[in-house]
Amino acid sequence: MSVVLFVKFLHIAAMFCAVGVSVGTDLMAHRIAGTGDVRSIRTFFAQSRRLVMLMPVLFLTGLALGLLTAWSGALNLFAPWLIIAYILFALTLGLHATIGARWFRRMDELAIASPDDRASGELLATAHAPSARYLTWYTIAMIVFFVFLMVTKPLS
């Protein structure tokens, strides 16, 4: 197996792990938040803190391996399809670092502050915040688009 092929494998594996952890955690967070069960919400968000901190590391590792794959495979790092991917990747990470991280942090704080027997109005409002849900669906759409870019390499 060539070095380029092995690095490409590592890039794909890293991105699979990053996407799985990120989207899986987001989808489960919304499902659990939607129940309004304070104990479940509190437990989930407390347990997901480490995963949330791991997500940027996984994505940045995937990015580094992707750049190494492109460089070692003699691809043009400034090909239009890669420029599009860089911009959308940065945008998606930025949205998660702001909207997503803020929602996770707020849910965690409100679940801790909420009484065990019933969710506070603020916790329920935050749990159903459309911006966090839209971000999850945007991310899923971006994943599909990234796969399209990587496979078809349009505009090259």
Backbone as ProteinMPNN parsed JSONL, in Angstrom:
{"seq_chain_A": "MSVVLFVKFLHIAAMFCAVGVSVGTDLMAHRIAGTGDVRSIRTFFAQSRRLVMLMPVLFLTGLALGLLTAWSGALNLFAPWLIIAYILFALTLGLHATIGARWFRRMDELAIASPDDRASGELLATAHAPSARYLTWYTIAMIVFFVFLMVTKPLS", "coords_chain_A": {"N_chain_A": [[0.858, -1.183, 0.0], [0.56, 2.178, -0.86], [2.009, 5.207, 0.498], [0.45, 7.498, 0.12], [-2.109, 6.397, -0.294], [-2.483, 5.202, 2.21], [-2.464, 7.45, 3.931], [-4.682, 8.746, 2.923], [-6.647, 6.88, 3.646], [-6.432, 7.171, 6.467], [-7.291, 9.829, 6.706], [-9.991, 9.621, 5.81], [-10.968, 7.806, 7.718], [-10.593, 9.294, 10.08], [-12.345, 11.435, 9.596], [-14.763, 10.044, 9.428], [-14.973, 9.164, 12.088], [-15.089, 11.678, 13.386], [-17.442, 12.802, 12.279], [-19.318, 10.86, 13.054], [-19.207, 10.999, 15.888], [-19.884, 13.7, 16.259], [-22.402, 14.222, 14.845], [-23.937, 12.1, 15.807], [-23.938, 12.653, 18.58], [-25.184, 15.173, 18.543], [-27.761, 14.559, 17.435], [-28.75, 12.75, 19.358], [-28.689, 14.409, 21.587], [-30.669, 16.311, 20.972], [-32.921, 14.636, 20.879], [-33.053, 13.69, 23.541], [-33.166, 16.114, 24.939], [-35.63, 17.001, 24.054], [-37.407, 15.434, 25.491], [-37.883, 16.575, 27.935], [-37.306, 15.531, 30.378], [-35.695, 16.11, 33.2], [-33.668, 14.767, 34.711], [-32.652, 12.925, 32.842], [-31.767, 14.678, 30.837], [-29.86, 16.149, 32.278], [-28.034, 14.115, 32.95], [-27.231, 13.17, 30.38], [-26.071, 15.513, 29.18], [-24.044, 16.06, 30.987], [-22.477, 13.776, 30.665], [-21.76, 14.042, 28.014], [-19.935, 16.083, 27.834], [-17.125, 15.599, 27.543], [-17.081, 14.39, 25.022], [-17.972, 16.513, 23.435], [-15.818, 18.231, 23.69], [-13.932, 16.746, 22.371], [-14.67, 16.73, 19.716], [-13.745, 19.005, 18.022], [-11.027, 18.346, 17.924], [-11.024, 15.876, 16.602], [-12.11, 16.648, 14.097], [-10.198, 18.557, 13.24], [-7.941, 16.952, 13.105], [-8.763, 15.261, 11.026], [-8.88, 17.214, 9.017], [-6.158, 17.989, 8.841], [-5.026, 15.559, 8.016], [-6.357, 15.313, 5.588], [-5.329, 17.493, 4.15], [-2.656, 16.655, 4.085], [-2.98, 14.343, 2.579], [-3.83, 15.439, 0.119], [-1.558, 16.972, -0.526], [0.523, 15.019, -0.539], [-0.427, 13.428, -2.529], [-0.052, 14.929, -4.727], [-2.037, 16.745, -5.457], [-3.696, 19.731, -6.509], [-3.699, 22.13, -4.162], [-5.187, 24.368, -4.284], [-7.333, 23.928, -5.879], [-10.573, 24.529, -7.255], [-12.733, 22.975, -6.104], [-11.591, 22.169, -3.711], [-11.126, 24.624, -2.461], [-13.77, 25.456, -2.08], [-14.538, 23.45, -0.291], [-12.8, 24.044, 1.88], [-13.78, 26.552, 2.717], [-16.486, 26.001, 3.397], [-16.042, 24.09, 5.378], [-14.682, 25.593, 7.34], [-16.718, 27.435, 7.919], [-18.713, 25.701, 8.914], [-17.411, 24.583, 11.17], [-17.08, 26.971, 12.598], [-19.764, 27.711, 13.092], [-20.519, 25.616, 14.754], [-18.77, 26.041, 16.859], [-19.816, 28.315, 17.913], [-22.862, 28.662, 17.88], [-23.617, 25.906, 18.318], [-21.913, 25.069, 20.49], [-22.633, 26.935, 22.409], [-25.362, 26.27, 22.788], [-25.154, 23.628, 23.819], [-23.701, 24.143, 26.189], [-25.492, 25.865, 27.523], [-27.764, 24.211, 27.811], [-26.694, 22.29, 29.533], [-26.086, 23.878, 31.817], [-28.675, 24.843, 32.501], [-30.044, 22.447, 32.985], [-28.723, 21.511, 35.234], [-29.45, 23.512, 37.035], [-32.192, 23.213, 37.146], [-35.106, 21.937, 38.86], [-35.459, 18.481, 39.966], [-37.953, 17.252, 39.492], [-39.414, 18.597, 37.509], [-38.95, 20.24, 34.401], [-37.561, 23.469, 34.012], [-39.097, 26.425, 32.609], [-37.312, 27.854, 31.07], [-35.368, 25.934, 30.497], [-36.859, 24.147, 28.918], [-37.509, 25.866, 26.785], [-34.98, 26.411, 25.737], [-34.234, 23.831, 25.051], [-35.835, 23.381, 22.864], [-34.924, 25.173, 21.015], [-34.822, 26.56, 17.854], [-32.501, 27.235, 16.397], [-30.368, 25.552, 17.177], [-31.321, 23.069, 16.346], [-31.601, 23.52, 13.591], [-28.92, 23.832, 12.98], [-27.94, 21.245, 13.316], [-29.234, 19.882, 11.188], [-28.24, 21.362, 9.05], [-25.559, 20.627, 9.253], [-25.674, 17.888, 8.639], [-26.501, 18.086, 5.963], [-24.23, 19.381, 4.952], [-22.3, 17.387, 5.274], [-23.131, 15.484, 3.403], [-22.751, 17.063, 1.135], [-19.963, 17.494, 1.284], [-19.023, 14.887, 0.826], [-19.925, 14.597, -1.791], [-18.308, 16.605, -3.011], [-15.702, 15.54, -2.554], [-15.785, 13.155, -3.951], [-16.632, 13.726, -6.624], [-15.176, 15.986, -7.39], [-15.784, 18.641, -8.546], [-15.469, 21.309, -10.983], [-12.801, 20.999, -11.545]], "CA_chain_A": [[0.0, 0.0, 0.0], [1.355, 3.397, -0.956], [1.864, 6.174, 1.594], [-0.687, 8.359, -0.217], [-3.319, 5.639, -0.042], [-2.615, 5.021, 3.655], [-2.844, 8.741, 4.511], [-6.072, 8.956, 2.505], [-7.434, 6.037, 4.54], [-6.454, 7.812, 7.786], [-8.153, 11.016, 6.572], [-11.38, 9.184, 5.747], [-11.303, 7.221, 9.023], [-10.698, 10.396, 11.054], [-13.572, 12.182, 9.328], [-15.873, 9.175, 9.834], [-15.062, 9.252, 13.553], [-15.528, 13.028, 13.735], [-18.851, 12.946, 11.903], [-20.105, 9.978, 13.903], [-19.285, 11.569, 17.237], [-20.569, 14.99, 16.208], [-23.808, 14.119, 14.457], [-24.58, 11.199, 16.758], [-24.148, 13.386, 19.828], [-26.203, 16.205, 18.297], [-29.084, 13.954, 17.275], [-29.176, 12.218, 20.648], [-28.923, 15.561, 22.473], [-31.99, 16.872, 20.656], [-33.949, 13.667, 21.28], [-33.153, 13.683, 25.001], [-33.64, 17.442, 25.358], [-37.045, 17.093, 23.727], [-38.248, 14.698, 26.44], [-38.179, 17.411, 29.096], [-36.943, 14.804, 31.6], [-34.525, 16.827, 33.717], [-32.591, 13.84, 35.092], [-32.044, 12.4, 31.607], [-31.044, 15.79, 30.201], [-28.691, 16.436, 33.122], [-27.08, 13.013, 32.799], [-26.681, 13.158, 29.027], [-25.192, 16.647, 28.922], [-22.841, 15.887, 31.812], [-21.663, 12.726, 30.052], [-21.309, 14.417, 26.667], [-18.935, 17.17, 27.884], [-15.845, 15.16, 26.972], [-17.272, 14.201, 23.58], [-18.056, 17.835, 22.812], [-14.448, 18.761, 23.648], [-13.167, 15.914, 21.443], [-15.109, 16.955, 18.337], [-12.825, 19.823, 17.216], [-9.77, 17.605, 17.749], [-11.249, 14.894, 15.538], [-12.265, 17.332, 12.809], [-8.928, 19.168, 12.834], [-7.083, 15.832, 12.699], [-9.224, 14.903, 9.688], [-8.451, 18.279, 8.105], [-4.702, 17.875, 8.648], [-4.777, 14.37, 7.195], [-6.846, 15.62, 4.248], [-4.32, 18.342, 3.5], [-1.497, 15.796, 3.834], [-3.365, 13.478, 1.46], [-3.797, 16.244, -1.113], [-0.168, 17.348, -0.798], [1.322, 13.835, -0.888], [-0.972, 12.895, -3.774], [0.238, 15.926, -5.762], [-3.242, 17.464, -5.869], [-3.623, 21.182, -6.418], [-4.35, 22.548, -2.916], [-6.034, 25.518, -4.592], [-8.374, 23.536, -6.831], [-11.846, 25.139, -6.832], [-13.512, 22.108, -5.227], [-10.968, 22.196, -2.384], [-11.397, 25.957, -1.89], [-15.162, 25.391, -1.608], [-14.534, 22.599, 0.91], [-12.155, 24.777, 2.979], [-14.683, 27.618, 3.185], [-17.628, 25.39, 4.075], [-15.528, 23.437, 6.583], [-14.457, 26.656, 8.328], [-18.033, 27.948, 8.298], [-19.383, 24.697, 9.741], [-16.738, 24.573, 12.48], [-17.397, 28.228, 13.27], [-21.144, 27.638, 13.584], [-20.546, 24.696, 15.901], [-18.036, 26.662, 17.97], [-20.63, 29.392, 18.477], [-24.253, 28.248, 18.136], [-23.667, 24.559, 18.893], [-21.282, 25.036, 21.814], [-23.464, 27.744, 23.308], [-26.557, 25.5, 23.107], [-24.764, 22.541, 24.714], [-23.339, 24.724, 27.488], [-26.71, 26.391, 28.148], [-28.573, 23.059, 28.225], [-26.02, 21.713, 30.7], [-26.29, 24.786, 32.947], [-30.089, 24.885, 32.869], [-30.419, 21.141, 33.545], [-28.178, 21.486, 36.598], [-30.219, 24.455, 37.855], [-33.612, 22.856, 37.144], [-35.485, 20.92, 39.854], [-35.531, 17.118, 39.417], [-39.3, 16.787, 39.163], [-39.966, 19.211, 36.291], [-38.021, 21.134, 33.701], [-37.913, 24.888, 34.05], [-39.532, 26.969, 31.326], [-36.12, 28.245, 30.315], [-34.753, 24.697, 29.988], [-37.694, 23.666, 27.808], [-37.364, 26.799, 25.653], [-33.649, 26.183, 25.161], [-34.253, 22.487, 24.451], [-36.538, 23.441, 21.574], [-34.41, 26.301, 20.229], [-34.689, 26.138, 16.451], [-31.154, 27.442, 15.845], [-29.561, 24.352, 17.409], [-31.86, 22.006, 15.49], [-31.221, 23.861, 12.214], [-27.487, 23.583, 12.84], [-27.762, 19.801, 13.134], [-29.642, 19.532, 9.824], [-27.253, 21.994, 8.171], [-24.352, 19.796, 9.311], [-25.939, 16.665, 7.863], [-26.467, 18.492, 4.553], [-22.837, 19.659, 4.601], [-21.598, 16.105, 5.166], [-23.492, 14.951, 2.084], [-22.101, 17.901, 0.131], [-18.521, 17.213, 1.329], [-18.81, 13.613, 0.139], [-20.074, 14.92, -3.214], [-17.099, 17.317, -3.445], [-14.524, 14.677, -2.524], [-15.911, 12.095, -4.954], [-16.758, 14.232, -7.995], [-14.169, 17.043, -7.63], [-16.304, 19.522, -9.599], [-14.712, 22.499, -11.37], [-11.35, 20.768, -11.625]], "C_chain_A": [[0.898, 1.238, 0.0], [1.081, 4.309, 0.247], [0.646, 7.059, 1.348], [-2.0, 7.652, 0.092], [-3.552, 5.448, 1.46], [-3.042, 6.326, 4.339], [-4.285, 9.073, 4.146], [-7.018, 8.133, 3.379], [-7.549, 6.688, 5.921], [-7.35, 9.058, 7.785], [-9.624, 10.616, 6.606], [-11.819, 8.607, 7.096], [-11.482, 8.31, 10.079], [-11.984, 11.177, 10.848], [-14.809, 11.347, 9.666], [-16.065, 9.258, 11.349], [-15.601, 10.615, 13.978], [-17.006, 13.218, 13.455], [-19.736, 12.084, 12.793], [-20.29, 10.537, 15.299], [-20.119, 12.846, 17.221], [-22.063, 14.851, 15.936], [-24.559, 13.194, 15.415], [-24.893, 11.889, 18.075], [-25.225, 14.448, 19.656], [-27.61, 15.615, 18.215], [-29.609, 13.415, 18.612], [-29.472, 13.349, 21.629], [-30.31, 16.152, 22.223], [-33.121, 15.936, 21.077], [-34.152, 13.696, 22.796], [-33.658, 15.025, 25.515], [-35.136, 17.578, 25.139], [-37.963, 16.351, 24.688], [-38.682, 15.573, 27.61], [-37.856, 16.728, 30.414], [-35.615, 15.352, 32.121], [-33.383, 15.877, 34.049], [-31.887, 13.279, 33.859], [-31.214, 13.476, 30.917], [-29.758, 16.064, 30.962], [-27.611, 15.374, 32.93], [-26.426, 13.037, 31.422], [-25.683, 14.296, 28.824], [-23.931, 16.599, 29.782], [-21.904, 14.862, 31.178], [-21.098, 13.133, 28.691], [-20.254, 15.52, 26.681], [-17.619, 16.778, 27.239], [-15.954, 14.953, 25.46], [-17.294, 15.536, 22.852], [-16.661, 18.455, 22.701], [-13.587, 17.998, 22.636], [-13.488, 16.222, 19.983], [-14.151, 17.834, 17.524], [-11.497, 19.11, 16.952], [-9.912, 16.597, 16.616], [-11.352, 15.558, 14.167], [-10.959, 17.959, 12.333], [-7.895, 18.112, 12.454], [-7.458, 15.375, 11.29], [-8.802, 15.919, 8.648], [-6.959, 18.158, 7.802], [-4.366, 16.673, 7.767], [-5.276, 14.562, 5.766], [-5.858, 16.483, 3.476], [-3.062, 17.543, 3.164], [-1.77, 14.851, 2.663], [-3.267, 14.235, 0.14], [-2.354, 16.576, -1.496], [0.643, 16.137, -1.26], [0.827, 13.182, -2.183], [-0.805, 13.85, -4.94], [-1.03, 16.578, -6.31], [-2.995, 18.961, -5.728], [-4.404, 21.621, -5.174], [-5.274, 23.749, -3.122], [-7.06, 25.21, -5.688], [-9.709, 24.1, -6.335], [-12.659, 24.279, -5.866], [-12.918, 22.055, -3.823], [-11.179, 23.547, -1.71], [-12.828, 26.004, -1.33], [-15.218, 24.581, -0.311], [-13.91, 23.326, 2.095], [-13.117, 25.802, 3.581], [-15.864, 27.025, 3.96], [-17.226, 24.678, 5.365], [-15.323, 24.474, 7.683], [-15.783, 27.229, 8.831], [-18.744, 26.981, 9.252], [-18.733, 24.606, 11.122], [-17.06, 25.83, 13.271], [-18.807, 28.24, 13.844], [-21.25, 26.717, 14.797], [-19.826, 25.286, 17.109], [-18.85, 27.773, 18.632], [-22.016, 28.869, 18.84], [-24.307, 26.896, 18.853], [-23.1, 24.502, 20.298], [-22.101, 25.815, 22.836], [-24.71, 26.974, 23.723], [-26.235, 24.367, 24.08], [-24.464, 23.068, 26.114], [-24.586, 25.202, 28.235], [-27.621, 25.258, 28.625], [-27.996, 22.432, 29.489], [-26.281, 22.566, 31.946], [-27.739, 24.776, 33.429], [-30.57, 23.562, 33.461], [-29.919, 21.014, 34.982], [-29.028, 22.353, 37.523], [-31.689, 24.071, 38.006], [-33.918, 21.863, 38.273], [-35.648, 19.554, 39.18], [-36.903, 16.755, 38.874], [-39.908, 17.414, 37.911], [-38.956, 20.197, 35.709], [-38.504, 22.575, 33.825], [-38.356, 25.332, 32.655], [-38.352, 27.338, 30.449], [-35.406, 27.023, 29.722], [-35.549, 24.166, 28.794], [-37.57, 24.558, 26.574], [-36.027, 26.586, 24.951], [-33.601, 24.836, 24.454], [-34.872, 22.509, 23.061], [-36.082, 24.612, 20.701], [-34.194, 25.866, 18.78], [-33.27, 26.273, 15.904], [-30.284, 26.202, 16.027], [-30.026, 23.203, 16.516], [-31.492, 22.267, 14.024], [-29.746, 23.572, 11.966], [-27.221, 22.094, 12.618], [-28.111, 19.391, 11.706], [-28.719, 20.16, 8.785], [-25.994, 21.114, 8.101], [-24.532, 18.517, 8.506], [-25.904, 16.977, 6.364], [-25.03, 18.752, 4.091], [-22.035, 18.373, 4.448], [-21.876, 15.479, 3.798], [-22.782, 15.744, 0.986], [-20.585, 17.667, 0.108], [-18.208, 15.898, 0.623], [-18.921, 13.822, -1.37], [-18.81, 15.605, -3.745], [-15.901, 16.38, -3.556], [-14.566, 13.597, -3.607], [-15.874, 12.66, -6.372], [-15.725, 15.285, -8.365], [-14.622, 18.007, -8.749], [-15.383, 20.725, -9.829], [-13.198, 22.274, -11.431], [-10.903, 20.455, -13.026]], "O_chain_A": [[1.863, 1.327, 0.759], [0.056, 4.188, 0.917], [-0.11, 7.339, 2.277], [-2.903, 8.248, 0.678], [-4.688, 5.523, 1.927], [-3.891, 6.306, 5.231], [-5.026, 9.619, 4.963], [-8.064, 8.624, 3.802], [-8.642, 6.752, 6.484], [-8.077, 9.307, 8.746], [-10.414, 11.205, 7.345], [-12.923, 8.892, 7.561], [-12.415, 8.254, 10.88], [-12.647, 11.544, 11.818], [-15.803, 11.893, 10.144], [-17.189, 9.404, 11.83], [-16.478, 10.693, 14.838], [-17.741, 13.735, 14.296], [-20.792, 12.533, 13.238], [-21.4, 10.546, 15.83], [-20.972, 13.04, 18.087], [-22.888, 15.318, 16.722], [-25.695, 13.481, 15.791], [-25.984, 11.729, 18.623], [-26.084, 14.608, 20.523], [-28.537, 16.116, 18.851], [-30.778, 13.607, 18.948], [-30.41, 13.251, 22.42], [-31.036, 16.458, 23.168], [-34.155, 16.386, 21.572], [-35.285, 13.723, 23.276], [-34.487, 15.07, 26.424], [-35.832, 18.197, 25.944], [-39.168, 16.603, 24.708], [-39.733, 15.338, 28.207], [-38.111, 17.299, 31.474], [-34.554, 15.089, 31.555], [-32.236, 16.156, 33.7], [-30.661, 13.17, 33.84], [-30.097, 13.218, 30.468], [-28.691, 16.197, 30.363], [-26.432, 15.689, 32.77], [-25.205, 12.936, 31.311], [-24.571, 14.067, 28.349], [-22.869, 17.05, 29.353], [-20.688, 15.053, 31.154], [-20.065, 12.614, 28.269], [-19.724, 15.862, 25.624], [-17.056, 17.552, 26.464], [-15.039, 15.296, 24.712], [-16.705, 15.675, 21.78], [-16.362, 19.132, 21.718], [-12.621, 18.547, 22.106], [-12.654, 15.993, 19.106], [-13.772, 17.439, 16.422], [-10.914, 19.256, 15.878], [-9.025, 16.476, 15.77], [-10.757, 15.091, 13.196], [-10.644, 17.898, 11.144], [-7.063, 18.347, 11.578], [-6.584, 15.13, 10.459], [-8.413, 15.559, 7.537], [-6.548, 18.217, 6.643], [-3.52, 16.765, 6.878], [-4.681, 14.03, 4.829], [-5.585, 16.237, 2.301], [-2.471, 17.721, 2.099], [-0.883, 14.594, 1.85], [-2.696, 13.741, -0.832], [-1.979, 16.469, -2.664], [1.366, 16.214, -2.253], [1.577, 12.469, -2.85], [-1.349, 13.619, -6.02], [-1.093, 16.925, -7.489], [-2.176, 19.391, -4.915], [-5.629, 21.499, -5.135], [-6.05, 24.101, -2.234], [-7.584, 26.116, -6.337], [-9.95, 24.143, -5.129], [-13.22, 24.804, -4.904], [-13.653, 21.911, -2.847], [-11.39, 23.6, -0.499], [-13.059, 26.529, -0.241], [-15.871, 24.986, 0.651], [-14.431, 23.24, 3.207], [-13.25, 25.903, 4.801], [-16.197, 27.495, 5.049], [-17.986, 24.666, 6.333], [-15.738, 24.265, 8.823], [-15.947, 27.477, 10.026], [-19.303, 27.396, 10.267], [-19.433, 24.556, 12.134], [-17.287, 25.764, 14.479], [-19.023, 28.724, 14.955], [-21.979, 27.004, 15.746], [-20.227, 25.055, 18.25], [-18.598, 28.128, 19.784], [-22.299, 28.658, 20.019], [-24.971, 26.764, 19.881], [-23.728, 23.949, 21.201], [-22.24, 25.397, 23.985], [-25.088, 27.015, 24.893], [-26.958, 24.164, 25.056], [-24.92, 22.501, 27.107], [-24.72, 24.972, 29.437], [-28.185, 25.333, 29.717], [-28.737, 22.085, 30.409], [-26.65, 22.044, 32.998], [-27.996, 24.707, 34.63], [-31.421, 23.561, 34.35], [-30.614, 20.472, 35.842], [-29.295, 21.973, 38.663], [-32.36, 24.562, 38.913], [-33.072, 21.033, 38.605], [-35.936, 19.471, 37.986], [-37.002, 16.021, 37.89], [-40.815, 16.838, 37.311], [-38.225, 20.879, 36.427], [-39.7, 22.856, 33.751], [-38.03, 24.694, 31.654], [-38.388, 27.155, 29.232], [-34.905, 27.068, 28.599], [-34.969, 23.781, 27.778], [-37.53, 24.062, 25.447], [-35.954, 26.583, 23.722], [-33.001, 24.709, 23.387], [-34.475, 21.74, 22.186], [-36.775, 24.994, 19.759], [-33.465, 24.91, 18.518], [-32.875, 25.501, 15.031], [-29.537, 25.839, 15.12], [-29.205, 22.452, 15.992], [-31.116, 21.343, 13.302], [-29.364, 23.125, 10.885], [-26.364, 21.732, 11.812], [-27.368, 18.634, 11.081], [-28.446, 19.552, 7.75], [-25.44, 20.89, 7.024], [-23.632, 18.113, 7.77], [-25.337, 16.21, 5.586], [-24.657, 18.389, 2.976], [-21.174, 18.286, 3.573], [-20.96, 15.005, 3.125], [-22.274, 15.167, 0.024], [-19.983, 17.643, -0.966], [-17.22, 15.812, -0.107], [-18.116, 13.294, -2.137], [-18.298, 15.233, -4.801], [-15.167, 16.424, -4.543], [-13.529, 13.175, -4.118], [-15.166, 12.133, -7.229], [-15.426, 15.46, -9.546], [-13.937, 18.166, -9.759], [-14.61, 21.099, -8.947], [-12.415, 23.222, -11.378], [-9.714, 20.236, -13.26]]}, "name": "protein", "num_of_chains": 1, "seq": "MSVVLFVKFLHIAAMFCAVGVSVGTDLMAHRIAGTGDVRSIRTFFAQSRRLVMLMPVLFLTGLALGLLTAWSGALNLFAPWLIIAYILFALTLGLHATIGARWFRRMDELAIASPDDRASGELLATAHAPSARYLTWYTIAMIVFFVFLMVTKPLS"}
